[in-house]
């Protein structure tokens, strides 16, 4: 299941596992549990790193997560979900003029 907390947790744990090949200090519990536990664990892990390394890890983790999601549900739907989560209107997107022409 992709939708819901269980789906998020599964994707998150997979993204962490893939990201750990580049950043072995990035940790997560091995079994999906509550989202709040993952967030607290990630914050603690990132706070233990220099700011630039934490930013790099955060960017790589987000990219990995969205790449996995896009593979499962498609790029267009992934973009819609991310934009919705960030509160970005569809017409604010770069390239939206090209799609509307």
N, C-alpha and C positions, 0 to 999 in steps of 0.2 A: 504494500500500500504506500503510495507516494503522498497522498493528501493526509493532513493531520499531524499530530505530534509524533506518532510512531514512525510515519514516513520521514518526517524531518530528522528524527533521531537516527534513523538508519543511514540516511544520506550524510548526516553530519559525521558520524563515526567513520564512514567510508572515506569522506573527504580528509579527515584527520589522518587516517592510515596512509592515504596516498601522499599527503603533504609531509608526513614524517620521513619519507625517503630523502627529502631535501633538508628538512629541519627536524632532526631526531629528538630535539628537546621538546617539541610540541606534543603534548600528551592528551589523552582522553580515556574515559573508561572504556573497557572492551565491549560492554553490552549497552545497548541503547536504554536510556531511562528518561527521566523528566528533563525537558528542555532547560529549565532553570539550573539544573545541576551542570549541564554542559556549558552554559554561559558562565556560571561562577568558576568552573574549572578552567575555561579558556581565559577568563580575565586574570585569574591567579597565575596561569602559565605565562601570559604575555607580560604581566607586571614584573616578572622575574628577569626580563630581558631588557637590553638597551632599547631606547625608543625607536631607533631606525630598524633594528632587527624585529621588534614587535610589529611595526608597520608592514614590513616585508612579509612577515608570517601571516598577518591579517589579510593582506591583499592576495597572497597565494592561496590561503584557505578559502576565501570568498570565490576566487576564480575557479578553484577546483570544485567547490560545491556547485556553482552554477553550471560548470561544464558537465558534471554528472547529471544534474537535473535536465539540462538541455538534451543530453543523450537519451534520456528516458521519455521526455514529453515533447521535445522539439524546442528549437531556439525561440520561435515567435511566442509560444506560450510562456516559456521561461522569462523572456523579457517582460511580458505583460505582468507576470506575478511579481517580479522584482520591482518594476516601476510602481505597481500598486502598493507594495510593502513600503516603498520609500516615499509614497505620496506624490509621485511624478505623473503629471497628466500626459496622455499619449501624444498630444499635439506639441508638447515641449521637447520631444525627442529629436536629436539630430537625424536628418535623413527622412523625417516624416513627410516633408514636402515631396520627396521623390516618390513615396508610396501613394500619395494622394493625387499625383498627376495622371 
